[in-house]
């Protein structure tokens, strides 16, 4: 036949496990976020590279249009050259054509720079796509483990609560309600040992009478400092 202290020590062990599991369950969403956040840096770099590519492609199109416009003008000027009657007019048109050709060359130089920037951004995009893919695999694995753990934690908690509800049936109700109150208040231990006349919870030196009372088998002495229930293992 176990004493109330022995029964409550078993309950305390379950309560401490329950507390740990509840803490873990509360931390699950933050842990999940932390796992998923590992991809953020890669995703951001990838988006930036894609944004650069989009912008550069647009710039390229605009420059292409500028070149086309000038080529059309040259075409018209050449047409006019066939129709002019004298050499001076012809040369004037030729100078215009040459100026426009110079403009085209300048635009094409800018296009070259745009293409180089696009290529650099493409390289970054490819690298980040690869990095993201391999990181995603790692994260997926971590998430699988995480989900498994989350499911186990829930189940363990249910099992412990069921076991506890059976265990408490066998404890003196007055003992149980005092134990529950103290455990709820402190959140770590309700029952603590007395060692060298010191409370095992708050580590304060107990008055001799209190230490003596705690030594009585299945007594219910509270520490005068922290209120935890004192017990003594002979
Ligand atoms: Zn104490």
Boltz pocket constraint, residues with backbone or C-beta under 6 A from the ligand:
constraints:
  - pocket:
      binder: B
      contacts: [[A, 199], [A, 200], [A, 201], [A, 202], [A, 203], [A, 204], [A, 223], [A, 224], [A, 225], [A, 226], [A, 227], [A, 228]]
      max_distance: 6.0
